[in-house]
Amino acid sequence: MPTIPSKRNTIRALFAGALSALVLLPALAQTAEEAQPRVKLETSQGDIVVELAPQKAPKTVENFLQYVNDKHYDGTIFHRVIDGFMIQGGGFTEDMVQKPVRAPILLESDNGLKNERGTIAMARTIVPNSATSQFFINVNNNTPLDYQPGTPGNPGNPGNPGYAVFGKVVEGMDVVDKIKATQVANKGMMEKVPVEAITIISATKIQ
């Protein structure tokens, strides 16, 4: 026959449940932190911290973190800076030598994230699945860079493959704004290169 628990037993059970919940909270917080990794870009203009979104762009985040772990970004520059648009880096050294890269990755632009001010996205060629190491940080809301689905059978609306956003700046947007305002010039075949090199001294996963 079912029994009704005593008041004392009920209080003990509630206390035990609350204690268990408190014990679980640090573990849950740690899991949440691990799910949103952060990378610090120490630059010659100051530090920028980006929070990545692996739930939205898993392959892109994995690729970016691999380059971070391999120290690929250390010593590269922001080689293309367009005020009102974006700052791009992660591919060239100060003497404009392109660093070796791994195989390109699949485009993950259809993930719901927009190219809004402060977001970080992968640079690529006109070929959608061509991103390797280079990335850019939007300094404006760049809607034309967002994924747009096309209309099947309608050549008038082919859509837009877009550029894959995979995180956002959470610290150092003032540094981004300082970089975007730097003086630029053409350097060989490259356009909009900062006259004074802006170097990524190191890229480190900090969370």
TIKENU-978077 format. One record per residue: residue number from 1; chain; x, y, z of N, C-alpha, C in turn. Coordinates in nm, 3 decimals. Layout:
BEGIN
<NUM; A; <X; Y; Z>; <X; Y; Z>; <X; Y; Z>>
...
***
This chain:
BEGIN
<1; A; <0.085; -0.120; 0.000>; <0.000; 0.000; 0.000>; <0.088; 0.124; 0.000>>
<2; A; <0.059; 0.224; -0.085>; <0.138; 0.345; -0.085>; <0.131; 0.416; 0.049>>
<3; A; <0.244; 0.477; 0.086>; <0.247; 0.550; 0.212>; <0.276; 0.695; 0.185>>
<4; A; <0.232; 0.780; 0.274>; <0.258; 0.923; 0.262>; <0.384; 0.955; 0.342>>
<5; A; <0.487; 1.016; 0.279>; <0.610; 1.045; 0.353>; <0.586; 1.147; 0.463>>
<6; A; <0.662; 1.131; 0.569>; <0.649; 1.224; 0.681>; <0.702; 1.360; 0.643>>
<7; A; <0.666; 1.460; 0.720>; <0.712; 1.596; 0.693>; <0.864; 1.604; 0.701>>
<8; A; <0.923; 1.532; 0.803>; <1.068; 1.536; 0.820>; <1.138; 1.475; 0.698>>
<9; A; <1.087; 1.361; 0.651>; <1.148; 1.296; 0.536>; <1.136; 1.383; 0.410>>
<10; A; <1.023; 1.452; 0.399>; <1.003; 1.540; 0.284>; <1.105; 1.653; 0.283>>
<11; A; <1.129; 1.714; 0.400>; <1.225; 1.823; 0.411>; <1.365; 1.774; 0.378>>
<12; A; <1.397; 1.652; 0.432>; <1.529; 1.595; 0.404>; <1.547; 1.572; 0.253>>
<13; A; <1.443; 1.523; 0.187>; <1.451; 1.496; 0.044>; <1.469; 1.625; -0.036>>
<14; A; <1.395; 1.729; 0.005>; <1.408; 1.857; -0.064>; <1.547; 1.917; -0.046>>
<15; A; <1.601; 1.903; 0.077>; <1.734; 1.956; 0.104>; <1.840; 1.883; 0.022>>
<16; A; <1.826; 1.750; 0.016>; <1.921; 1.669; -0.061>; <1.915; 1.706; -0.210>>
<17; A; <1.792; 1.728; -0.260>; <1.777; 1.765; -0.401>; <1.840; 1.900; -0.431>>
<18; A; <1.820; 1.996; -0.338>; <1.877; 2.129; -0.357>; <2.029; 2.123; -0.353>>
<19; A; <2.083; 2.041; -0.262>; <2.228; 2.026; -0.251>; <2.287; 1.966; -0.378>>
<20; A; <2.217; 1.865; -0.433>; <2.263; 1.803; -0.557>; <2.265; 1.904; -0.671>>
<21; A; <2.163; 1.989; -0.674>; <2.156; 2.091; -0.780>; <2.273; 2.188; -0.769>>
<22; A; <2.308; 2.225; -0.644>; <2.420; 2.317; -0.624>; <2.551; 2.253; -0.667>>
<23; A; <2.565; 2.124; -0.642>; <2.686; 2.053; -0.682>; <2.697; 2.049; -0.834>>
<24; A; <2.583; 2.036; -0.902>; <2.583; 2.027; -1.047>; <2.608; 2.160; -1.116>>
<25; A; <2.577; 2.271; -1.049>; <2.588; 2.402; -1.112>; <2.726; 2.432; -1.167>>
<26; A; <2.835; 2.410; -1.090>; <2.968; 2.437; -1.148>; <2.996; 2.353; -1.271>>
<27; A; <2.953; 2.227; -1.269>; <2.976; 2.139; -1.384>; <2.899; 2.188; -1.505>>
<28; A; <2.775; 2.232; -1.483>; <2.695; 2.284; -1.594>; <2.756; 2.412; -1.650>>
<29; A; <2.805; 2.498; -1.559>; <2.868; 2.622; -1.604>; <2.993; 2.593; -1.685>>
<30; A; <3.072; 2.494; -1.639>; <3.193; 2.458; -1.711>; <3.159; 2.406; -1.850>>
<31; A; <3.052; 2.323; -1.858>; <3.011; 2.270; -1.987>; <2.971; 2.383; -2.081>>
<32; A; <2.898; 2.481; -2.027>; <2.855; 2.594; -2.109>; <2.974; 2.674; -2.160>>
<33; A; <3.077; 2.693; -2.073>; <3.195; 2.766; -2.114>; <3.270; 2.693; -2.225>>
<34; A; <3.281; 2.561; -2.208>; <3.351; 2.481; -2.308>; <3.276; 2.484; -2.441>>
<35; A; <3.142; 2.498; -2.433>; <3.062; 2.498; -2.556>; <3.077; 2.629; -2.631>>
<36; A; <3.121; 2.736; -2.564>; <3.140; 2.867; -2.627>; <3.288; 2.907; -2.612>>
<37; A; <3.377; 2.845; -2.687>; <3.518; 2.877; -2.672>; <3.549; 3.021; -2.709>>
<38; A; <3.654; 3.074; -2.646>; <3.698; 3.210; -2.675>; <3.844; 3.209; -2.716>>
<39; A; <3.878; 3.297; -2.807>; <4.015; 3.310; -2.856>; <4.057; 3.456; -2.842>>
<40; A; <4.176; 3.476; -2.787>; <4.230; 3.611; -2.776>; <4.330; 3.635; -2.887>>
<41; A; <4.307; 3.740; -2.964>; <4.401; 3.784; -3.066>; <4.480; 3.900; -3.007>>
<42; A; <4.605; 3.873; -2.973>; <4.691; 3.980; -2.924>; <4.753; 4.048; -3.045>>
<43; A; <4.715; 4.172; -3.069>; <4.763; 4.244; -3.187>; <4.853; 4.360; -3.146>>
<44; A; <4.920; 4.415; -3.243>; <5.008; 4.530; -3.218>; <4.929; 4.656; -3.183>>
<45; A; <4.795; 4.650; -3.196>; <4.708; 4.762; -3.161>; <4.630; 4.736; -3.033>>
<46; A; <4.645; 4.615; -2.975>; <4.569; 4.579; -2.856>; <4.505; 4.442; -2.871>>
<47; A; <4.436; 4.398; -2.766>; <4.378; 4.263; -2.765>; <4.233; 4.263; -2.813>>
<48; A; <4.199; 4.159; -2.888>; <4.062; 4.134; -2.933>; <4.024; 3.994; -2.888>>
<49; A; <3.912; 3.980; -2.821>; <3.864; 3.848; -2.779>; <3.737; 3.814; -2.857>>
<50; A; <3.738; 3.699; -2.922>; <3.621; 3.654; -2.997>; <3.562; 3.529; -2.931>>
<51; A; <3.431; 3.526; -2.924>; <3.359; 3.409; -2.873>; <3.303; 3.333; -2.993>>
<52; A; <3.334; 3.205; -3.001>; <3.297; 3.125; -3.118>; <3.164; 3.054; -3.097>>
<53; A; <3.102; 3.012; -3.207>; <2.969; 2.951; -3.203>; <2.972; 2.813; -3.270>>
<54; A; <3.028; 2.712; -3.201>; <3.038; 2.579; -3.262>; <2.904; 2.513; -3.288>>
<55; A; <2.801; 2.552; -3.213>; <2.669; 2.494; -3.238>; <2.613; 2.538; -3.373>>
<56; A; <2.652; 2.658; -3.417>; <2.603; 2.713; -3.543>; <2.695; 2.681; -3.661>>
<57; A; <2.824; 2.679; -3.636>; <2.922; 2.658; -3.744>; <3.031; 2.562; -3.696>>
<58; A; <2.997; 2.437; -3.674>; <3.092; 2.342; -3.613>; <3.220; 2.321; -3.691>>
<59; A; <3.210; 2.301; -3.821>; <3.329; 2.276; -3.903>; <3.417; 2.401; -3.912>>
<60; A; <3.354; 2.517; -3.920>; <3.428; 2.642; -3.930>; <3.504; 2.670; -3.801>>
<61; A; <3.437; 2.650; -3.688>; <3.502; 2.671; -3.558>; <3.615; 2.571; -3.539>>
<62; A; <3.592; 2.447; -3.573>; <3.696; 2.345; -3.562>; <3.818; 2.384; -3.645>>
<63; A; <3.794; 2.431; -3.766>; <3.901; 2.473; -3.856>; <3.979; 2.590; -3.797>>
<64; A; <3.907; 2.692; -3.749>; <3.970; 2.811; -3.692>; <4.055; 2.774; -3.570>>
<65; A; <4.000; 2.691; -3.482>; <4.073; 2.652; -3.362>; <4.197; 2.569; -3.395>>
<66; A; <4.190; 2.490; -3.502>; <4.307; 2.413; -3.541>; <4.419; 2.506; -3.585>>
<67; A; <4.384; 2.611; -3.660>; <4.486; 2.709; -3.698>; <4.541; 2.782; -3.575>>
<68; A; <4.453; 2.810; -3.479>; <4.498; 2.872; -3.353>; <4.596; 2.780; -3.281>>
<69; A; <4.559; 2.653; -3.266>; <4.644; 2.557; -3.196>; <4.777; 2.535; -3.268>>
<70; A; <4.774; 2.544; -3.400>; <4.897; 2.526; -3.479>; <4.985; 2.652; -3.481>>
<71; A; <4.939; 2.759; -3.414>; <5.012; 2.887; -3.412>; <5.025; 2.950; -3.551>>
<72; A; <4.933; 2.915; -3.639>; <4.937; 2.967; -3.776>; <4.921; 3.119; -3.777>>
<73; A; <4.835; 3.171; -3.690>; <4.804; 3.314; -3.695>; <4.914; 3.401; -3.634>>
<74; A; <4.999; 3.341; -3.553>; <5.105; 3.419; -3.488>; <5.200; 3.477; -3.593>>
<75; A; <5.212; 3.608; -3.593>; <5.300; 3.673; -3.689>; <5.233; 3.712; -3.820>>
<76; A; <5.105; 3.683; -3.835>; <5.034; 3.729; -3.955>; <4.983; 3.871; -3.932>>
<77; A; <4.935; 3.933; -4.037>; <4.891; 4.072; -4.029>; <4.745; 4.085; -4.073>>
<78; A; <4.686; 4.200; -4.040>; <4.560; 4.240; -4.103>; <4.600; 4.305; -4.235>>
<79; A; <4.584; 4.228; -4.343>; <4.638; 4.272; -4.473>; <4.537; 4.347; -4.559>>
<80; A; <4.413; 4.352; -4.517>; <4.310; 4.422; -4.595>; <4.215; 4.491; -4.498>>
<81; A; <4.213; 4.622; -4.503>; <4.133; 4.700; -4.408>; <4.050; 4.802; -4.485>>
<82; A; <3.918; 4.792; -4.470>; <3.828; 4.885; -4.538>; <3.734; 4.945; -4.434>>
<83; A; <3.757; 5.070; -4.402>; <3.674; 5.139; -4.303>; <3.529; 5.140; -4.351>>
<84; A; <3.438; 5.110; -4.259>; <3.297; 5.102; -4.294>; <3.256; 4.966; -4.346>>
<85; A; <3.351; 4.873; -4.357>; <3.322; 4.741; -4.411>; <3.377; 4.630; -4.322>>
<86; A; <3.509; 4.607; -4.326>; <3.565; 4.498; -4.245>; <3.717; 4.509; -4.237>>
<87; A; <3.775; 4.430; -4.145>; <3.920; 4.415; -4.137>; <3.950; 4.266; -4.156>>
<88; A; <4.047; 4.235; -4.242>; <4.073; 4.096; -4.281>; <4.217; 4.058; -4.249>>
<89; A; <4.235; 3.937; -4.198>; <4.369; 3.891; -4.165>; <4.378; 3.741; -4.162>>
<90; A; <4.494; 3.694; -4.112>; <4.511; 3.551; -4.092>; <4.576; 3.474; -4.203>>
<91; A; <4.633; 3.544; -4.304>; <4.689; 3.471; -4.416>; <4.831; 3.509; -4.455>>
<92; A; <4.870; 3.637; -4.430>; <4.997; 3.686; -4.480>; <5.087; 3.735; -4.367>>
<93; A; <5.219; 3.721; -4.388>; <5.316; 3.778; -4.298>; <5.339; 3.923; -4.336>>
<94; A; <5.418; 3.994; -4.256>; <5.439; 4.137; -4.281>; <5.502; 4.165; -4.416>>
<95; A; <5.584; 4.072; -4.465>; <5.646; 4.091; -4.596>; <5.559; 4.040; -4.710>>
<96; A; <5.429; 4.019; -4.679>; <5.327; 3.981; -4.778>; <5.351; 3.843; -4.839>>
<97; A; <5.407; 3.755; -4.760>; <5.421; 3.615; -4.800>; <5.302; 3.538; -4.741>>
<98; A; <5.231; 3.465; -4.825>; <5.115; 3.389; -4.779>; <5.162; 3.260; -4.713>>
<99; A; <5.109; 3.233; -4.594>; <5.149; 3.114; -4.520>; <5.077; 2.991; -4.576>>
<100; A; <5.141; 2.874; -4.568>; <5.077; 2.750; -4.614>; <4.949; 2.721; -4.535>>
<101; A; <4.851; 2.663; -4.601>; <4.723; 2.637; -4.537>; <4.681; 2.491; -4.560>>
<102; A; <4.583; 2.449; -4.482>; <4.526; 2.315; -4.500>; <4.419; 2.320; -4.610>>
<103; A; <4.358; 2.207; -4.633>; <4.253; 2.198; -4.735>; <4.136; 2.290; -4.699>>
<104; A; <4.068; 2.347; -4.799>; <3.953; 2.434; -4.772>; <3.838; 2.357; -4.709>>
<105; A; <3.747; 2.432; -4.648>; <3.635; 2.372; -4.575>; <3.502; 2.402; -4.644>>
<106; A; <3.400; 2.327; -4.605>; <3.266; 2.350; -4.657>; <3.209; 2.480; -4.601>>
<107; A; <3.136; 2.550; -4.681>; <3.076; 2.677; -4.642>; <2.957; 2.653; -4.548>>
<108; A; <2.961; 2.717; -4.431>; <2.852; 2.705; -4.332>; <2.782; 2.839; -4.313>>
<109; A; <2.751; 2.905; -4.422>; <2.687; 3.037; -4.413>; <2.539; 3.030; -4.381>>
<110; A; <2.476; 2.917; -4.411>; <2.332; 2.901; -4.387>; <2.310; 2.852; -4.244>>
<111; A; <2.353; 2.934; -4.147>; <2.344; 2.891; -4.007>; <2.266; 2.988; -3.919>>
<112; A; <2.205; 3.087; -3.980>; <2.125; 3.182; -3.904>; <2.201; 3.301; -3.851>>
<113; A; <2.335; 3.297; -3.855>; <2.415; 3.409; -3.807>; <2.435; 3.510; -3.919>>
<114; A; <2.428; 3.636; -3.884>; <2.437; 3.744; -3.983>; <2.572; 3.816; -3.974>>
<115; A; <2.612; 3.874; -4.086>; <2.735; 3.953; -4.090>; <2.709; 4.092; -4.032>>
<116; A; <2.688; 4.095; -3.903>; <2.661; 4.219; -3.832>; <2.789; 4.274; -3.772>>
<117; A; <2.786; 4.401; -3.737>; <2.902; 4.464; -3.675>; <2.953; 4.382; -3.557>>
<118; A; <3.082; 4.356; -3.556>; <3.143; 4.284; -3.445>; <3.149; 4.134; -3.463>>
<119; A; <3.090; 4.082; -3.570>; <3.097; 3.937; -3.592>; <3.224; 3.901; -3.669>>
<120; A; <3.267; 3.777; -3.654>; <3.384; 3.726; -3.725>; <3.337; 3.620; -3.824>>
<121; A; <3.389; 3.626; -3.945>; <3.346; 3.534; -4.052>; <3.469; 3.490; -4.131>>
<122; A; <3.452; 3.382; -4.208>; <3.562; 3.332; -4.289>; <3.566; 3.401; -4.424>>
<123; A; <3.687; 3.439; -4.464>; <3.708; 3.493; -4.599>; <3.720; 3.376; -4.696>>
<124; A; <3.688; 3.401; -4.821>; <3.696; 3.296; -4.924>; <3.708; 3.362; -5.060>>
<125; A; <3.728; 3.279; -5.163>; <3.728; 3.330; -5.300>; <3.584; 3.331; -5.350>>
<126; A; <3.565; 3.348; -5.481>; <3.430; 3.343; -5.535>; <3.373; 3.201; -5.531>>
<127; A; <3.459; 3.104; -5.507>; <3.414; 2.965; -5.492>; <3.363; 2.947; -5.349>>
<128; A; <3.237; 2.905; -5.330>; <3.181; 2.897; -5.195>; <3.264; 2.814; -5.096>>
<129; A; <3.305; 2.692; -5.135>; <3.375; 2.604; -5.042>; <3.527; 2.621; -5.055>>
<130; A; <3.575; 2.742; -5.031>; <3.717; 2.770; -5.052>; <3.788; 2.832; -4.932>>
<131; A; <3.718; 2.852; -4.821>; <3.780; 2.915; -4.703>; <3.888; 2.826; -4.644>>
<132; A; <3.999; 2.890; -4.604>; <4.107; 2.816; -4.538>; <4.136; 2.882; -4.403>>
<133; A; <4.232; 2.974; -4.400>; <4.270; 3.034; -4.271>; <4.225; 3.178; -4.254>>
<134; A; <4.203; 3.250; -4.365>; <4.175; 3.392; -4.353>; <4.034; 3.419; -4.300>>
<135; A; <4.024; 3.520; -4.216>; <3.898; 3.559; -4.155>; <3.884; 3.711; -4.163>>
<136; A; <3.764; 3.760; -4.136>; <3.745; 3.905; -4.128>; <3.647; 3.936; -4.015>>
<137; A; <3.661; 4.056; -3.963>; <3.571; 4.106; -3.859>; <3.491; 4.220; -3.919>>
<138; A; <3.360; 4.207; -3.915>; <3.272; 4.310; -3.971>; <3.274; 4.434; -3.881>>
<139; A; <3.291; 4.551; -3.943>; <3.285; 4.676; -3.868>; <3.156; 4.752; -3.899>>
<140; A; <3.069; 4.687; -3.973>; <2.939; 4.744; -4.009>; <2.842; 4.629; -4.024>>
<141; A; <2.714; 4.657; -4.035>; <2.615; 4.553; -4.065>; <2.619; 4.526; -4.215>>
<142; A; <2.686; 4.420; -4.255>; <2.710; 4.392; -4.396>; <2.611; 4.289; -4.450>>
<143; A; <2.486; 4.331; -4.464>; <2.380; 4.242; -4.511>; <2.410; 4.174; -4.644>>
<144; A; <2.476; 4.242; -4.741>; <2.504; 4.174; -4.869>; <2.593; 4.050; -4.855>>
<145; A; <2.658; 4.033; -4.740>; <2.744; 3.916; -4.720>; <2.669; 3.797; -4.660>>
<146; A; <2.542; 3.817; -4.628>; <2.463; 3.710; -4.565>; <2.414; 3.609; -4.667>>
<147; A; <2.396; 3.487; -4.620>; <2.337; 3.382; -4.704>; <2.194; 3.419; -4.742>>
<148; A; <2.162; 3.399; -4.868>; <2.025; 3.420; -4.916>; <1.987; 3.303; -5.006>>
<149; A; <1.880; 3.233; -4.975>; <1.840; 3.120; -5.060>; <1.788; 3.168; -5.194>>
<150; A; <1.816; 3.092; -5.296>; <1.764; 3.125; -5.429>; <1.627; 3.064; -5.449>>
<151; A; <1.563; 3.098; -5.559>; <1.433; 3.043; -5.594>; <1.452; 2.940; -5.706>>
<152; A; <1.423; 2.814; -5.679>; <1.441; 2.711; -5.783>; <1.362; 2.746; -5.910>>
<153; A; <1.429; 2.734; -6.023>; <1.363; 2.761; -6.151>; <1.350; 2.907; -6.184>>
<154; A; <1.401; 2.994; -6.097>; <1.391; 3.138; -6.122>; <1.532; 3.197; -6.133>>
<155; A; <1.584; 3.211; -6.254>; <1.720; 3.265; -6.271>; <1.732; 3.408; -6.223>>
<156; A; <1.620; 3.475; -6.203>; <1.623; 3.612; -6.154>; <1.654; 3.619; -6.005>>
<157; A; <1.646; 3.506; -5.936>; <1.679; 3.503; -5.793>; <1.770; 3.383; -5.765>>
<158; A; <1.898; 3.394; -5.804>; <1.989; 3.281; -5.786>; <2.033; 3.261; -5.642>>
<159; A; <2.002; 3.359; -5.556>; <2.043; 3.348; -5.417>; <2.186; 3.398; -5.398>>
<160; A; <2.236; 3.384; -5.277>; <2.370; 3.430; -5.243>; <2.429; 3.331; -5.145>>
<161; A; <2.543; 3.267; -5.178>; <2.602; 3.170; -5.086>; <2.649; 3.233; -4.956>>
<162; A; <2.681; 3.360; -4.959>; <2.717; 3.432; -4.837>; <2.852; 3.393; -4.780>>
<163; A; <2.881; 3.450; -4.665>; <3.006; 3.426; -4.593>; <2.972; 3.374; -4.453>>
<164; A; <3.045; 3.273; -4.409>; <3.009; 3.203; -4.286>; <3.055; 3.278; -4.161>>
<165; A; <2.959; 3.330; -4.087>; <2.985; 3.389; -3.955>; <2.999; 3.274; -3.856>>
<166; A; <3.101; 3.283; -3.768>; <3.121; 3.174; -3.672>; <3.152; 3.224; -3.531>>
<167; A; <3.129; 3.352; -3.507>; <3.151; 3.405; -3.373>; <3.135; 3.556; -3.369>>
<168; A; <3.173; 3.615; -3.257>; <3.159; 3.760; -3.240>; <3.265; 3.812; -3.144>>
<169; A; <3.296; 3.939; -3.159>; <3.389; 4.005; -3.068>; <3.317; 4.034; -2.937>>
<170; A; <3.377; 3.991; -2.825>; <3.318; 4.017; -2.694>; <3.404; 4.112; -2.612>>
<171; A; <3.528; 4.131; -2.653>; <3.617; 4.229; -2.590>; <3.708; 4.287; -2.698>>
<172; A; <3.733; 4.417; -2.688>; <3.829; 4.479; -2.780>; <3.771; 4.534; -2.908>>
<173; A; <3.641; 4.565; -2.908>; <3.585; 4.625; -3.028>; <3.645; 4.763; -3.053>>
<174; A; <3.694; 4.826; -2.947>; <3.763; 4.954; -2.963>; <3.893; 4.936; -3.041>>
<175; A; <3.955; 4.819; -3.023>; <4.076; 4.788; -3.099>; <4.042; 4.767; -3.246>>
<176; A; <3.933; 4.696; -3.272>; <3.886; 4.676; -3.409>; <3.860; 4.811; -3.476>>
<177; A; <3.795; 4.901; -3.403>; <3.766; 5.033; -3.459>; <3.894; 5.114; -3.484>>
<178; A; <3.995; 5.093; -3.400>; <4.124; 5.160; -3.421>; <4.190; 5.108; -3.549>>
<179; A; <4.181; 4.976; -3.567>; <4.241; 4.915; -3.686>; <4.170; 4.961; -3.813>>
<180; A; <4.037; 4.967; -3.808>; <3.962; 5.004; -3.930>; <3.994; 5.145; -3.977>>
<181; A; <4.039; 5.230; -3.885>; <4.065; 5.370; -3.918>; <4.209; 5.394; -3.961>>
<182; A; <4.289; 5.288; -3.968>; <4.430; 5.305; -4.003>; <4.447; 5.348; -4.148>>
<183; A; <4.558; 5.415; -4.178>; <4.587; 5.457; -4.315>; <4.625; 5.336; -4.399>>
<184; A; <4.570; 5.326; -4.519>; <4.597; 5.212; -4.607>; <4.648; 5.260; -4.743>>
<185; A; <4.710; 5.166; -4.815>; <4.761; 5.196; -4.950>; <4.774; 5.065; -5.025>>
<186; A; <4.797; 5.073; -5.153>; <4.823; 4.953; -5.233>; <4.966; 4.906; -5.210>>
<187; A; <4.984; 4.776; -5.206>; <5.116; 4.718; -5.185>; <5.132; 4.602; -5.281>>
<188; A; <5.202; 4.626; -5.393>; <5.213; 4.525; -5.497>; <5.076; 4.502; -5.559>>
<189; A; <5.032; 4.378; -5.560>; <4.902; 4.342; -5.616>; <4.789; 4.356; -5.515>>
<190; A; <4.824; 4.387; -5.391>; <4.725; 4.394; -5.283>; <4.674; 4.536; -5.264>>
<191; A; <4.545; 4.548; -5.239>; <4.483; 4.678; -5.214>; <4.442; 4.689; -5.067>>
<192; A; <4.434; 4.814; -5.021>; <4.385; 4.845; -4.886>; <4.471; 4.779; -4.778>>
<193; A; <4.602; 4.783; -4.796>; <4.696; 4.727; -4.698>; <4.736; 4.838; -4.601>>
<194; A; <4.728; 4.816; -4.470>; <4.773; 4.918; -4.375>; <4.917; 4.963; -4.403>>
<195; A; <4.938; 5.093; -4.405>; <5.072; 5.147; -4.430>; <5.167; 5.102; -4.320>>
<196; A; <5.121; 5.107; -4.196>; <5.198; 5.055; -4.083>; <5.140; 4.918; -4.048>>
<197; A; <5.223; 4.815; -4.056>; <5.175; 4.678; -4.036>; <5.105; 4.661; -3.902>>
<198; A; <4.990; 4.596; -3.906>; <4.916; 4.562; -3.785>; <4.924; 4.411; -3.770>>
<199; A; <5.001; 4.367; -3.672>; <5.037; 4.226; -3.659>; <4.954; 4.155; -3.554>>
<200; A; <4.918; 4.031; -3.585>; <4.862; 3.942; -3.482>; <4.984; 3.877; -3.415>>
<201; A; <5.017; 3.924; -3.298>; <5.133; 3.874; -3.225>; <5.110; 3.728; -3.186>>
<202; A; <4.991; 3.701; -3.135>; <4.956; 3.563; -3.099>; <4.806; 3.546; -3.099>>
<203; A; <4.762; 3.423; -3.126>; <4.620; 3.385; -3.114>; <4.614; 3.268; -3.019>>
<204; A; <4.537; 3.283; -2.911>; <4.537; 3.182; -2.805>; <4.395; 3.151; -2.761>>
<205; A; <4.364; 3.022; -2.748>; <4.236; 2.981; -2.692>; <4.241; 3.004; -2.542>>
<206; A; <4.152; 3.086; -2.490>; <4.155; 3.121; -2.348>; <4.038; 3.063; -2.270>>
<207; A; <3.945; 2.998; -2.341>; <3.829; 2.935; -2.276>; <3.777; 2.824; -2.362>>
***
